[in-house]
Amino acid sequence: MGGNGELKYEISQNAYIKLVLHSLRHKTAAVNGVLVGRISPKDEGVVEISDSVPLFHSNLALLPPLEISLIMVTLSSPSPVDFYI
């Protein structure tokens, strides 16, 4: 980790584009999803975000669909690093 305990995030172009397109597609709704990545093997103070998985685009976040979505993301890519809203 960094000397002061802070992490830096590097997001891939593909992950960023998917996140932005999800937001643009649903302009009037709250969107959320999962950012997938890992801690950099070169520098432990850097989190490399390699993909984003759009989940929902509504203001109502129900727990059962959210849990199922997170399980599916974890099974297909075992490194979720963050959740975006």
Contact map, one row per residue, 1 for C-alpha under 8 A:
1110111000000000000000000000000000000000001111000000000000000000000000000000000000000
1111111000000000000000000000000000000000000110000000000000000000000000000000000000000
1111110000000000000000000000000000000000000000000000000000000000000000000000000000000
0111110000000000000000000000000000000000000000000000000000000000000000000000000000000
1111111000000000000000000000000000000000000000000000000000000000000000000000000000000
1111111100000000000000000000000000000000000010000000000000000000000000000000000000000
1100111110000000000000000000000000000000000011100000000000000000000000000000000000000
0000011111000000000000000000000000000000000011100000000000000000000000000000000000000
0000001111100000000000000000000000000000000001111000000000000000000000000000000000000
0000000111110000000000000000000000000000000001111000000000000000000000000000000000000
0000000011111011000000000000000000000000000000011110000000000000000000000000000000000
0000000001111111000000000000000000000000000000011110000000000000000000000000000000000
0000000000111111100000000000000000000000000000000000000000000000000000000000000000000
0000000000011111110000000000000000000000000000000110000000000000000000000000000000000
0000000000111111111000000000000000100000000000001111000000000000000000000000000000000
0000000000111111111100000000000000000000000000000011000000000000000000000000000000000
0000000000001111111110000000000000000000000000000000000000000000000000000000000000000
0000000000000111111111000000000000000000000000000001110000000000000000000000000000000
0000000000000011111111100000000000000000000000000001110000000000000000000000000000000
0000000000000001111111110000000000000000000000000000000000000000000000000000000000000
0000000000000000111111111000000000000000000000000000000000000000000000000000000000000
0000000000000000011111111100001000000000000000000000010000000000000000000000000000000
0000000000000000001111111110001000000000000000000000000000000000000000000000000000000
0000000000000000000111111110000000000000000000000000000000000000000000000000000000000
0000000000000000000011111110000000000000000000000000000000000000000000000000000000000
0000000000000000000001111111111000000000000000000000000010000000000000000000000000000
0000000000000000000000111111110000000000000000000000000000000000000000000000000000000
0000000000000000000000000111110000000000000000000000000000000000000000000000000000000
0000000000000000000000000111111000000000000000000000000011100000000000000000000000000
0000000000000000000000000111111100000000000000000000000011100000000000000000000000001
0000000000000000000001100100111110000000000000000000011111100000000000000000000000011
0000000000000000000000000000011111000000000000000000011110000000000000000000000000111
0000000000000000000000000000001111100000000000000001111100000000000000000000000000111
0000000000000000000000000000000111110000000000000001111000000000000001001000000111110
0000000000000010000000000000000011111000000000001111100000000000000000000000000111110
0000000000000000000000000000000001111100000000001111100000000000000000000000101111000
0000000000000000000000000000000000111110000000111110000000000000000000000000001110000
0000000000000000000000000000000000011111000000111100000000000000000000000000001110000
0000000000000000000000000000000000001111101111110000000000000000000000000000000000000
0000000000000000000000000000000000000111111111110000000000000000000000000000000000000
0000000000000000000000000000000000000011111100000000000000000000000000000000000000000
0000000000000000000000000000000000000001111100000000000000000000000000000000000000000
1000000000000000000000000000000000000011111111000000000000000000000000000000000000000
1100000000000000000000000000000000000011111111100000000000000000000000000000000000000
1100011100000000000000000000000000000011001111100000000000000000000000000000000000000
1000001111000000000000000000000000000011001111110000000000000000000000000000000000000
0000001111000000000000000000000000001111000111111000000000000000000000000000000000000
0000000011110000000000000000000000001111000001111100000000000000000000000000000000000
0000000011110010000000000000000000111100000000111111000000000000000000000000000010000
0000000000110110000000000000000000111100000000011111000000000000000000000000000000000
0000000000110111000000000000000000111000000000001111100000000000000000000000000000000
0000000000000011011000000000000011110000000000001111110000000000000000000000000000000
0000000000000000011000000000000011110000000000000011111000000000000000001000000000000
0000000000000000011001000000001111000000000000000001111100000000000000000000000000000
0000000000000000000000000000001111000000000000000000111110000000000010000000000000000
0000000000000000000000000000001110000000000000000000011111001000000000000000000000000
0000000000000000000000000100111100000000000000000000001111100000000000000000000000000
0000000000000000000000000000111000000000000000000000000111111000000000000000000000000
0000000000000000000000000000111000000000000000000000000011111000000000000000000000000
0000000000000000000000000000000000000000000000000000000001111100000000000000000000000
0000000000000000000000000000000000000000000000000000000101111110110000000000000000000
0000000000000000000000000000000000000000000000000000000000011111110000000000000000000
0000000000000000000000000000000000000000000000000000000000001111111000000000000000000
0000000000000000000000000000000000000000000000000000000000000111111100000000000000000
0000000000000000000000000000000000000000000000000000000000001111111110000000000000000
0000000000000000000000000000000000000000000000000000000000001111111111000000000000000
0000000000000000000000000000000000000000000000000000000000000011111111100000000000000
0000000000000000000000000000000000000000000000000000000000000001111111110000000000000
0000000000000000000000000000000000000000000000000000001000000000111111111000000000000
0000000000000000000000000000000001000000000000000000000000000000011111111100000000000
0000000000000000000000000000000000000000000000000000000000000000001111111110000000000
0000000000000000000000000000000000000000000000000000000000000000000111111111000000000
0000000000000000000000000000000001000000000000000000100000000000000011111111110100000
0000000000000000000000000000000000000000000000000000000000000000000001111111111100000
0000000000000000000000000000000000000000000000000000000000000000000000111111110000000
0000000000000000000000000000000000000000000000000000000000000000000000011111110000000
0000000000000000000000000000000000010000000000000000000000000000000000001111111100000
0000000000000000000000000000000000000000000000000000000000000000000000001111111100000
0000000000000000000000000000000000011100000000000000000000000000000000000100111110000
0000000000000000000000000000000001111100000000000000000000000000000000001100111111000
0000000000000000000000000000000001111100000000001000000000000000000000000000001111100
0000000000000000000000000000000001110000000000000000000000000000000000000000000111110
0000000000000000000000000000000111100000000000000000000000000000000000000000000011111
0000000000000000000000000000001111100000000000000000000000000000000000000000000001111
0000000000000000000000000000011110000000000000000000000000000000000000000000000000111
